[in-house]
Amino acid sequence: MRIEKCYFCSSPCYPGHGMKFVRNDSKQFRFCRAKCHRSFNKKRNPRKVAWTKAYRKTRGKEMSVDTTFEFEARRNRPVKYDRELMSKTIQGMQRVQEIKEAREVDFYKDRMKDAKGYKKAQAREEIANGLDLIQPAMSKNRVPEVMAKFEKNREKKANKRHDMEVN
């Protein structure tokens, strides 16, 4: 029993599920569901369809290069059943999965590290642009104080960027 990968979205195709398309040149394509098969027939590029693994990898949202991917390689050589070999293989697979999950968590944290600052900067900019909308809610005497503080922070960041560019 072998779990194949969907040609379009790279999700697992379990035995008895999905469909197989065989082209005239004998190339076989496995699809996990009709959505993938339909997209393939429409000649869509998986790297441009947002819900596929290929899209996520090309956009840097998932790891694309890692040594744990080598363990997923398909092996066609039949091996005589040995209980001890089987147990060691399963333990090895579990260990590789643990390592892979830990690396994925680290990759995600590294990716999201810059996003927090970016979101804060965007929120501040939106507040500055729409200050006239929230101005009636704020007391009239505090508005200049808030704007002065915002401008001061903006100047600091501009000076910091300028210093980094000069160096």
mmCIF file of the C-alpha atoms, coordinates in Angstrom:
data_MODEL
# 
_entry.id   MODEL 
# 
loop_
_atom_site.group_PDB 
_atom_site.id 
_atom_site.type_symbol 
_atom_site.label_atom_id 
_atom_site.label_alt_id 
_atom_site.label_comp_id 
_atom_site.label_asym_id 
_atom_site.label_entity_id 
_atom_site.label_seq_id 
_atom_site.pdbx_PDB_ins_code 
_atom_site.Cartn_x 
_atom_site.Cartn_y 
_atom_site.Cartn_z 
_atom_site.occupancy 
_atom_site.B_iso_or_equiv 
_atom_site.pdbx_formal_charge 
_atom_site.auth_seq_id 
_atom_site.auth_comp_id 
_atom_site.auth_asym_id 
_atom_site.auth_atom_id 
_atom_site.pdbx_PDB_model_num 
ATOM 1   C CA . MET A 1 1   ? 0.000   0.000  0.000   1.00 0.00 ? 1   MET A CA 1 
ATOM 2   C CA . ARG A 1 2   ? 1.561   3.251  -1.130  1.00 0.00 ? 2   ARG A CA 1 
ATOM 3   C CA . ILE A 1 3   ? 0.406   6.802  -0.451  1.00 0.00 ? 3   ILE A CA 1 
ATOM 4   C CA . GLU A 1 4   ? 0.959   8.813  -3.617  1.00 0.00 ? 4   GLU A CA 1 
ATOM 5   C CA . LYS A 1 5   ? 1.278   12.606 -3.919  1.00 0.00 ? 5   LYS A CA 1 
ATOM 6   C CA . CYS A 1 6   ? -1.211  14.676 -5.876  1.00 0.00 ? 6   CYS A CA 1 
ATOM 7   C CA . TYR A 1 7   ? 0.437   16.035 -9.008  1.00 0.00 ? 7   TYR A CA 1 
ATOM 8   C CA . PHE A 1 8   ? -1.240  19.433 -8.668  1.00 0.00 ? 8   PHE A CA 1 
ATOM 9   C CA . CYS A 1 9   ? -1.412  20.313 -4.970  1.00 0.00 ? 9   CYS A CA 1 
ATOM 10  C CA . SER A 1 10  ? 1.099   17.816 -3.474  1.00 0.00 ? 10  SER A CA 1 
ATOM 11  C CA . SER A 1 11  ? -1.332  16.525 -0.850  1.00 0.00 ? 11  SER A CA 1 
ATOM 12  C CA . PRO A 1 12  ? -1.453  12.777 -0.147  1.00 0.00 ? 12  PRO A CA 1 
ATOM 13  C CA . CYS A 1 13  ? -3.582  10.496 -2.350  1.00 0.00 ? 13  CYS A CA 1 
ATOM 14  C CA . TYR A 1 14  ? -4.611  7.480  -0.329  1.00 0.00 ? 14  TYR A CA 1 
ATOM 15  C CA . PRO A 1 15  ? -5.428  4.151  -2.024  1.00 0.00 ? 15  PRO A CA 1 
ATOM 16  C CA . GLY A 1 16  ? -8.946  4.148  -3.450  1.00 0.00 ? 16  GLY A CA 1 
ATOM 17  C CA . HIS A 1 17  ? -9.221  7.942  -3.406  1.00 0.00 ? 17  HIS A CA 1 
ATOM 18  C CA . GLY A 1 18  ? -8.777  10.518 -6.120  1.00 0.00 ? 18  GLY A CA 1 
ATOM 19  C CA . MET A 1 19  ? -8.134  9.679  -9.734  1.00 0.00 ? 19  MET A CA 1 
ATOM 20  C CA . LYS A 1 20  ? -5.289  8.797  -12.044 1.00 0.00 ? 20  LYS A CA 1 
ATOM 21  C CA . PHE A 1 21  ? -4.868  10.344 -15.482 1.00 0.00 ? 21  PHE A CA 1 
ATOM 22  C CA . VAL A 1 22  ? -2.603  8.529  -17.941 1.00 0.00 ? 22  VAL A CA 1 
ATOM 23  C CA . ARG A 1 23  ? -1.375  10.584 -20.887 1.00 0.00 ? 23  ARG A CA 1 
ATOM 24  C CA . ASN A 1 24  ? -0.669  9.138  -24.340 1.00 0.00 ? 24  ASN A CA 1 
ATOM 25  C CA . ASP A 1 25  ? 3.049   8.998  -23.573 1.00 0.00 ? 25  ASP A CA 1 
ATOM 26  C CA . SER A 1 26  ? 2.274   6.774  -20.533 1.00 0.00 ? 26  SER A CA 1 
ATOM 27  C CA . LYS A 1 27  ? 3.000   9.481  -17.966 1.00 0.00 ? 27  LYS A CA 1 
ATOM 28  C CA . GLN A 1 28  ? 0.730   9.054  -14.953 1.00 0.00 ? 28  GLN A CA 1 
ATOM 29  C CA . PHE A 1 29  ? -0.772  11.922 -12.985 1.00 0.00 ? 29  PHE A CA 1 
ATOM 30  C CA . ARG A 1 30  ? -2.442  11.333 -9.606  1.00 0.00 ? 30  ARG A CA 1 
ATOM 31  C CA . PHE A 1 31  ? -5.028  13.807 -8.321  1.00 0.00 ? 31  PHE A CA 1 
ATOM 32  C CA . CYS A 1 32  ? -6.427  13.846 -4.809  1.00 0.00 ? 32  CYS A CA 1 
ATOM 33  C CA . ARG A 1 33  ? -9.783  15.394 -5.766  1.00 0.00 ? 33  ARG A CA 1 
ATOM 34  C CA . ALA A 1 34  ? -11.758 16.760 -8.702  1.00 0.00 ? 34  ALA A CA 1 
ATOM 35  C CA . LYS A 1 35  ? -10.624 20.317 -7.923  1.00 0.00 ? 35  LYS A CA 1 
ATOM 36  C CA . CYS A 1 36  ? -7.011  19.399 -8.713  1.00 0.00 ? 36  CYS A CA 1 
ATOM 37  C CA . HIS A 1 37  ? -7.981  17.402 -11.804 1.00 0.00 ? 37  HIS A CA 1 
ATOM 38  C CA . ARG A 1 38  ? -10.102 20.286 -13.122 1.00 0.00 ? 38  ARG A CA 1 
ATOM 39  C CA . SER A 1 39  ? -7.287  22.792 -12.525 1.00 0.00 ? 39  SER A CA 1 
ATOM 40  C CA . PHE A 1 40  ? -4.849  20.500 -14.346 1.00 0.00 ? 40  PHE A CA 1 
ATOM 41  C CA . ASN A 1 41  ? -7.257  20.205 -17.299 1.00 0.00 ? 41  ASN A CA 1 
ATOM 42  C CA . LYS A 1 42  ? -7.555  23.998 -17.405 1.00 0.00 ? 42  LYS A CA 1 
ATOM 43  C CA . LYS A 1 43  ? -3.740  24.092 -17.731 1.00 0.00 ? 43  LYS A CA 1 
ATOM 44  C CA . ARG A 1 44  ? -3.306  26.109 -14.539 1.00 0.00 ? 44  ARG A CA 1 
ATOM 45  C CA . ASN A 1 45  ? 0.165   26.460 -13.121 1.00 0.00 ? 45  ASN A CA 1 
ATOM 46  C CA . PRO A 1 46  ? 0.331   25.065 -9.544  1.00 0.00 ? 46  PRO A CA 1 
ATOM 47  C CA . ARG A 1 47  ? 2.933   27.717 -8.666  1.00 0.00 ? 47  ARG A CA 1 
ATOM 48  C CA . LYS A 1 48  ? 0.365   30.437 -9.364  1.00 0.00 ? 48  LYS A CA 1 
ATOM 49  C CA . VAL A 1 49  ? -2.608  28.884 -7.545  1.00 0.00 ? 49  VAL A CA 1 
ATOM 50  C CA . ALA A 1 50  ? -2.589  30.103 -3.937  1.00 0.00 ? 50  ALA A CA 1 
ATOM 51  C CA . TRP A 1 51  ? -3.779  26.916 -2.189  1.00 0.00 ? 51  TRP A CA 1 
ATOM 52  C CA . THR A 1 52  ? -1.067  24.582 -3.534  1.00 0.00 ? 52  THR A CA 1 
ATOM 53  C CA . LYS A 1 53  ? 2.185   23.571 -1.879  1.00 0.00 ? 53  LYS A CA 1 
ATOM 54  C CA . ALA A 1 54  ? 4.142   24.740 -4.933  1.00 0.00 ? 54  ALA A CA 1 
ATOM 55  C CA . TYR A 1 55  ? 2.738   28.264 -4.495  1.00 0.00 ? 55  TYR A CA 1 
ATOM 56  C CA . ARG A 1 56  ? 3.656   28.326 -0.812  1.00 0.00 ? 56  ARG A CA 1 
ATOM 57  C CA . LYS A 1 57  ? 7.192   27.158 -1.541  1.00 0.00 ? 57  LYS A CA 1 
ATOM 58  C CA . THR A 1 58  ? 7.813   29.628 -4.372  1.00 0.00 ? 58  THR A CA 1 
ATOM 59  C CA . ARG A 1 59  ? 6.548   32.519 -2.205  1.00 0.00 ? 59  ARG A CA 1 
ATOM 60  C CA . GLY A 1 60  ? 8.809   31.503 0.691   1.00 0.00 ? 60  GLY A CA 1 
ATOM 61  C CA . LYS A 1 61  ? 5.953   30.544 3.004   1.00 0.00 ? 61  LYS A CA 1 
ATOM 62  C CA . GLU A 1 62  ? 7.214   26.983 3.448   1.00 0.00 ? 62  GLU A CA 1 
ATOM 63  C CA . MET A 1 63  ? 10.660  25.447 3.531   1.00 0.00 ? 63  MET A CA 1 
ATOM 64  C CA . SER A 1 64  ? 11.867  24.600 0.060   1.00 0.00 ? 64  SER A CA 1 
ATOM 65  C CA . VAL A 1 65  ? 15.366  23.340 0.875   1.00 0.00 ? 65  VAL A CA 1 
ATOM 66  C CA . ASP A 1 66  ? 15.952  20.965 3.769   1.00 0.00 ? 66  ASP A CA 1 
ATOM 67  C CA . THR A 1 67  ? 17.776  17.691 4.291   1.00 0.00 ? 67  THR A CA 1 
ATOM 68  C CA . THR A 1 68  ? 14.651  16.011 5.692   1.00 0.00 ? 68  THR A CA 1 
ATOM 69  C CA . PHE A 1 69  ? 13.085  16.097 2.212   1.00 0.00 ? 69  PHE A CA 1 
ATOM 70  C CA . GLU A 1 70  ? 15.592  13.477 1.061   1.00 0.00 ? 70  GLU A CA 1 
ATOM 71  C CA . PHE A 1 71  ? 13.901  10.904 3.312   1.00 0.00 ? 71  PHE A CA 1 
ATOM 72  C CA . GLU A 1 72  ? 10.640  11.333 1.390   1.00 0.00 ? 72  GLU A CA 1 
ATOM 73  C CA . ALA A 1 73  ? 12.235  10.032 -1.813  1.00 0.00 ? 73  ALA A CA 1 
ATOM 74  C CA . ARG A 1 74  ? 10.398  7.141  -3.407  1.00 0.00 ? 74  ARG A CA 1 
ATOM 75  C CA . ARG A 1 75  ? 12.182  3.796  -3.192  1.00 0.00 ? 75  ARG A CA 1 
ATOM 76  C CA . ASN A 1 76  ? 11.116  1.083  -5.590  1.00 0.00 ? 76  ASN A CA 1 
ATOM 77  C CA . ARG A 1 77  ? 13.526  -1.640 -4.482  1.00 0.00 ? 77  ARG A CA 1 
ATOM 78  C CA . PRO A 1 78  ? 11.641  -4.436 -2.706  1.00 0.00 ? 78  PRO A CA 1 
ATOM 79  C CA . VAL A 1 79  ? 13.151  -5.566 0.584   1.00 0.00 ? 79  VAL A CA 1 
ATOM 80  C CA . LYS A 1 80  ? 12.443  -8.852 2.326   1.00 0.00 ? 80  LYS A CA 1 
ATOM 81  C CA . TYR A 1 81  ? 10.325  -8.293 5.444   1.00 0.00 ? 81  TYR A CA 1 
ATOM 82  C CA . ASP A 1 82  ? 12.309  -8.189 8.666   1.00 0.00 ? 82  ASP A CA 1 
ATOM 83  C CA . ARG A 1 83  ? 10.568  -7.249 11.906  1.00 0.00 ? 83  ARG A CA 1 
ATOM 84  C CA . GLU A 1 84  ? 13.637  -5.556 13.420  1.00 0.00 ? 84  GLU A CA 1 
ATOM 85  C CA . LEU A 1 85  ? 14.349  -3.568 10.235  1.00 0.00 ? 85  LEU A CA 1 
ATOM 86  C CA . MET A 1 86  ? 10.712  -2.506 10.113  1.00 0.00 ? 86  MET A CA 1 
ATOM 87  C CA . SER A 1 87  ? 10.728  -1.269 13.720  1.00 0.00 ? 87  SER A CA 1 
ATOM 88  C CA . LYS A 1 88  ? 13.966  0.666  13.161  1.00 0.00 ? 88  LYS A CA 1 
ATOM 89  C CA . THR A 1 89  ? 12.552  2.165  9.979   1.00 0.00 ? 89  THR A CA 1 
ATOM 90  C CA . ILE A 1 90  ? 9.420   3.349  11.777  1.00 0.00 ? 90  ILE A CA 1 
ATOM 91  C CA . GLN A 1 91  ? 11.489  4.837  14.624  1.00 0.00 ? 91  GLN A CA 1 
ATOM 92  C CA . GLY A 1 92  ? 13.655  6.606  12.065  1.00 0.00 ? 92  GLY A CA 1 
ATOM 93  C CA . MET A 1 93  ? 10.600  7.974  10.265  1.00 0.00 ? 93  MET A CA 1 
ATOM 94  C CA . GLN A 1 94  ? 9.192   9.313  13.545  1.00 0.00 ? 94  GLN A CA 1 
ATOM 95  C CA . ARG A 1 95  ? 12.518  10.961 14.422  1.00 0.00 ? 95  ARG A CA 1 
ATOM 96  C CA . VAL A 1 96  ? 12.754  12.588 10.977  1.00 0.00 ? 96  VAL A CA 1 
ATOM 97  C CA . GLN A 1 97  ? 9.178   13.861 11.379  1.00 0.00 ? 97  GLN A CA 1 
ATOM 98  C CA . GLU A 1 98  ? 10.051  15.417 14.774  1.00 0.00 ? 98  GLU A CA 1 
ATOM 99  C CA . ILE A 1 99  ? 13.092  17.148 13.290  1.00 0.00 ? 99  ILE A CA 1 
ATOM 100 C CA . LYS A 1 100 ? 11.073  18.373 10.316  1.00 0.00 ? 100 LYS A CA 1 
ATOM 101 C CA . GLU A 1 101 ? 8.311   19.797 12.542  1.00 0.00 ? 101 GLU A CA 1 
ATOM 102 C CA . ALA A 1 102 ? 10.852  21.595 14.753  1.00 0.00 ? 102 ALA A CA 1 
ATOM 103 C CA . ARG A 1 103 ? 12.533  23.115 11.696  1.00 0.00 ? 103 ARG A CA 1 
ATOM 104 C CA . GLU A 1 104 ? 9.168   24.226 10.294  1.00 0.00 ? 104 GLU A CA 1 
ATOM 105 C CA . VAL A 1 105 ? 8.346   25.982 13.580  1.00 0.00 ? 105 VAL A CA 1 
ATOM 106 C CA . ASP A 1 106 ? 11.726  27.743 13.528  1.00 0.00 ? 106 ASP A CA 1 
ATOM 107 C CA . PHE A 1 107 ? 11.196  28.722 9.892   1.00 0.00 ? 107 PHE A CA 1 
ATOM 108 C CA . TYR A 1 108 ? 7.767   30.178 10.694  1.00 0.00 ? 108 TYR A CA 1 
ATOM 109 C CA . LYS A 1 109 ? 9.082   32.143 13.708  1.00 0.00 ? 109 LYS A CA 1 
ATOM 110 C CA . ASP A 1 110 ? 11.925  33.521 11.606  1.00 0.00 ? 110 ASP A CA 1 
ATOM 111 C CA . ARG A 1 111 ? 9.466   34.552 8.882   1.00 0.00 ? 111 ARG A CA 1 
ATOM 112 C CA . MET A 1 112 ? 7.078   36.231 11.322  1.00 0.00 ? 112 MET A CA 1 
ATOM 113 C CA . LYS A 1 113 ? 9.832   38.095 13.180  1.00 0.00 ? 113 LYS A CA 1 
ATOM 114 C CA . ASP A 1 114 ? 9.729   41.052 10.780  1.00 0.00 ? 114 ASP A CA 1 
ATOM 115 C CA . ALA A 1 115 ? 5.960   40.947 10.270  1.00 0.00 ? 115 ALA A CA 1 
ATOM 116 C CA . LYS A 1 116 ? 5.160   42.257 13.748  1.00 0.00 ? 116 LYS A CA 1 
ATOM 117 C CA . GLY A 1 117 ? 7.122   45.477 13.240  1.00 0.00 ? 117 GLY A CA 1 
ATOM 118 C CA . TYR A 1 118 ? 5.701   45.881 9.759   1.00 0.00 ? 118 TYR A CA 1 
ATOM 119 C CA . LYS A 1 119 ? 2.120   45.559 11.032  1.00 0.00 ? 119 LYS A CA 1 
ATOM 120 C CA . LYS A 1 120 ? 2.764   48.127 13.779  1.00 0.00 ? 120 LYS A CA 1 
ATOM 121 C CA . ALA A 1 121 ? 4.234   50.577 11.277  1.00 0.00 ? 121 ALA A CA 1 
ATOM 122 C CA . GLN A 1 122 ? 1.249   50.099 8.981   1.00 0.00 ? 122 GLN A CA 1 
ATOM 123 C CA . ALA A 1 123 ? -1.195  50.702 11.851  1.00 0.00 ? 123 ALA A CA 1 
ATOM 124 C CA . ARG A 1 124 ? 0.646   53.874 12.897  1.00 0.00 ? 124 ARG A CA 1 
ATOM 125 C CA . GLU A 1 125 ? 0.627   55.166 9.336   1.00 0.00 ? 125 GLU A CA 1 
ATOM 126 C CA . GLU A 1 126 ? -3.090  54.449 9.014   1.00 0.00 ? 126 GLU A CA 1 
ATOM 127 C CA . ILE A 1 127 ? -3.784  56.304 12.249  1.00 0.00 ? 127 ILE A CA 1 
ATOM 128 C CA . ALA A 1 128 ? -1.720  59.268 11.079  1.00 0.00 ? 128 ALA A CA 1 
ATOM 129 C CA . ASN A 1 129 ? -3.565  59.371 7.751   1.00 0.00 ? 129 ASN A CA 1 
ATOM 130 C CA . GLY A 1 130 ? -6.989  59.121 9.397   1.00 0.00 ? 130 GLY A CA 1 
ATOM 131 C CA . LEU A 1 131 ? -6.302  61.304 12.423  1.00 0.00 ? 131 LEU A CA 1 
ATOM 132 C CA . ASP A 1 132 ? -9.052  63.699 11.375  1.00 0.00 ? 132 ASP A CA 1 
ATOM 133 C CA . LEU A 1 133 ? -11.551 60.837 11.745  1.00 0.00 ? 133 LEU A CA 1 
ATOM 134 C CA . ILE A 1 134 ? -10.606 60.080 15.347  1.00 0.00 ? 134 ILE A CA 1 
ATOM 135 C CA . GLN A 1 135 ? -9.880  63.683 16.292  1.00 0.00 ? 135 GLN A CA 1 
ATOM 136 C CA . PRO A 1 136 ? -13.392 64.427 17.628  1.00 0.00 ? 136 PRO A CA 1 
ATOM 137 C CA . ALA A 1 137 ? -13.073 61.441 19.965  1.00 0.00 ? 137 ALA A CA 1 
ATOM 138 C CA . MET A 1 138 ? -9.804  62.763 21.361  1.00 0.00 ? 138 MET A CA 1 
ATOM 139 C CA . SER A 1 139 ? -9.686  65.889 23.438  1.00 0.00 ? 139 SER A CA 1 
ATOM 140 C CA . LYS A 1 140 ? -8.762  68.947 21.371  1.00 0.00 ? 140 LYS A CA 1 
ATOM 141 C CA . ASN A 1 141 ? -5.798  69.833 23.561  1.00 0.00 ? 141 ASN A CA 1 
ATOM 142 C CA . ARG A 1 142 ? -4.075  66.391 23.142  1.00 0.00 ? 142 ARG A CA 1 
ATOM 143 C CA . VAL A 1 143 ? -4.067  66.263 19.319  1.00 0.00 ? 143 VAL A CA 1 
ATOM 144 C CA . PRO A 1 144 ? -0.946  68.416 18.815  1.00 0.00 ? 144 PRO A CA 1 
ATOM 145 C CA . GLU A 1 145 ? 0.838   66.437 21.525  1.00 0.00 ? 145 GLU A CA 1 
ATOM 146 C CA . VAL A 1 146 ? 0.106   63.100 19.792  1.00 0.00 ? 146 VAL A CA 1 
ATOM 147 C CA . MET A 1 147 ? 1.101   64.463 16.382  1.00 0.00 ? 147 MET A CA 1 
ATOM 148 C CA . ALA A 1 148 ? 4.390   65.854 17.752  1.00 0.00 ? 148 ALA A CA 1 
ATOM 149 C CA . LYS A 1 149 ? 5.254   62.476 19.279  1.00 0.00 ? 149 LYS A CA 1 
ATOM 150 C CA . PHE A 1 150 ? 4.413   60.692 16.008  1.00 0.00 ? 150 PHE A CA 1 
ATOM 151 C CA . GLU A 1 151 ? 6.545   63.112 13.949  1.00 0.00 ? 151 GLU A CA 1 
ATOM 152 C CA . LYS A 1 152 ? 9.442   62.712 16.410  1.00 0.00 ? 152 LYS A CA 1 
ATOM 153 C CA . ASN A 1 153 ? 9.363   58.911 16.013  1.00 0.00 ? 153 ASN A CA 1 
ATOM 154 C CA . ARG A 1 154 ? 9.167   59.242 12.226  1.00 0.00 ? 154 ARG A CA 1 
ATOM 155 C CA . GLU A 1 155 ? 12.259  61.505 12.190  1.00 0.00 ? 155 GLU A CA 1 
ATOM 156 C CA . LYS A 1 156 ? 14.191  59.071 14.408  1.00 0.00 ? 156 LYS A CA 1 
ATOM 157 C CA . LYS A 1 157 ? 13.450  56.189 12.054  1.00 0.00 ? 157 LYS A CA 1 
ATOM 158 C CA . ALA A 1 158 ? 14.378  58.261 9.005   1.00 0.00 ? 158 ALA A CA 1 
ATOM 159 C CA . ASN A 1 159 ? 17.700  59.229 10.621  1.00 0.00 ? 159 ASN A CA 1 
ATOM 160 C CA . LYS A 1 160 ? 18.354  55.618 11.548  1.00 0.00 ? 160 LYS A CA 1 
ATOM 161 C CA . ARG A 1 161 ? 17.729  54.462 7.950   1.00 0.00 ? 161 ARG A CA 1 
ATOM 162 C CA . HIS A 1 162 ? 19.942  57.253 6.630   1.00 0.00 ? 162 HIS A CA 1 
ATOM 163 C CA . ASP A 1 163 ? 22.774  56.215 8.990   1.00 0.00 ? 163 ASP A CA 1 
ATOM 164 C CA . MET A 1 164 ? 22.445  52.589 7.867   1.00 0.00 ? 164 MET A CA 1 
ATOM 165 C CA . GLU A 1 165 ? 22.592  53.618 4.194   1.00 0.00 ? 165 GLU A CA 1 
ATOM 166 C CA . VAL A 1 166 ? 25.662  55.773 4.756   1.00 0.00 ? 166 VAL A CA 1 
ATOM 167 C CA . ASN A 1 167 ? 27.517  52.942 6.511   1.00 0.00 ? 167 ASN A CA 1 
# 
